[in-house]
Amino acid sequence: MQVVQPRSFGDARHPETKLGRAVAVYVWQYPIRLFHWGLVISLAVLSFTGYYIHDPFIVGQVQHPFLMGEFRFVHEAFGMIFIALFIMRIYLFFGGNRWVGWRQYVPLSAAQFKEMWEVSKFYAFIRPTPITKIGHNAMAAFSYLGIYSLVAVEIVTGLVMFNWLRHSPILGPLVGWIPRFISFPNLRLIHFLLMFVFIAFGVFHVHLCMLISREEKRGLMDSIFIGYKVIPADELQEEERKAALEPR
């Protein structure tokens, strides 16, 4: 973990805050930020091109007879980027720092379930303040795990359709058997509808991040660009103590 030297937030250069003595902690490493923004861009491109493939809405195909082919090419190219990003995220579950490791996303303890309940109360306007965490809170982490699961479904259904067009000798044994259990039209419908789930989640995600960033005043929105969050020194020490007790 990379940490800058502790800095008091009560000196002349900084306004007095309730954080007291705080440190800037390098929470989101470069690979996780690359995954995050790569996912945002690829989902935007895949959604636009995918909707066009489903329902061509751009006129002028007489002048550009290969327009559908161009959209399919872009969609498939970004689909491969999407898969590469997903593989990188799986690696970070085991090779990243403790704030992006799999233990943060799978609720295994009573404390995590209790934290999820408290966060739910904040989202429901019952609790006035959010649960402050260095990394993700338990509810956010669990929701991301659910989204990653849906991303896996999106990838599999996309590969099934790609294999239907290409008849790949590699993809065939991997996903060619799936249409025997789920019809091809239903697979295509699942693939299409999940796009709207990701768009809705993106809107909700941005809203909650802005809300919690405003309430916490720890640089949450800044951290996804620069990686650093401002954390009270005593909270960081407590996090270090708990991490030392976790099984390896």
Long-range contacts (C-beta under 8 A, 24 or more apart in sequence): 1-25, 1-26, 1-97, 2-26, 3-236, 4-228, 6-233, 9-230, 17-217, 19-217, 19-218, 19-230, 19-232, 20-232, 20-233, 21-232, 21-233, 21-234, 22-230, 22-231, 22-232, 22-233, 23-230, 23-231, 23-233, 23-236, 24-228, 24-229, 24-230, 24-231, 25-134, 25-228, 25-229, 25-230, 25-231, 25-236, 26-227, 26-228, 27-97, 27-99, 27-134, 27-135, 27-223, 27-227, 27-228, 27-229, 28-99, 28-100, 28-223, 28-224, 28-227, 29-96, 29-97, 29-100, 29-227, 30-227, 31-88, 31-92, 31-96, 32-89, 32-92, 32-96, 32-100, 33-224, 33-225, 33-227, 34-88, 35-85, 35-88, 35-89, 35-92, 36-224, 37-224, 38-81, 38-85, 39-82, 39-85, 40-202, 42-78, 42-81, 42-82, 42-85, 43-82, 43-198, 43-202, 45-74, 45-75, 45-78, 46-75, 46-78, 46-79, 46-82, 46-195, 47-195, 47-198, 47-199, 49-74, 49-75, 49-78, 50-75, 50-191, 50-192, 50-195, 51-195, 54-192, 76-162, 79-155, 79-158, 79-162, 82-151, 82-155, 83-155, 86-148, 86-151, 86-152, 86-155, 89-148, 98-135, 98-243, 98-246, 99-134, 99-135, 99-136, 100-135, 103-246, 104-135, 104-136, 104-141, 105-136, 105-141, 105-142, 105-144, 105-145, 106-142, 106-145, 107-138, 107-142, 112-138, 113-138, 115-139, 116-142, 123-208, 129-215, 130-211, 130-212, 130-215, 130-216, 132-216, 132-218, 132-235, 134-229, 134-231, 134-235, 134-236, 134-239, 140-208, 143-201, 147-198, 147-201, 150-194, 150-197, 150-198, 153-190, 153-194, 154-191, 154-194, 154-198, 157-187, 157-188, 157-190, 157-191, 157-194, 158-191, 160-184, 160-187, 161-187, 161-188, 161-191
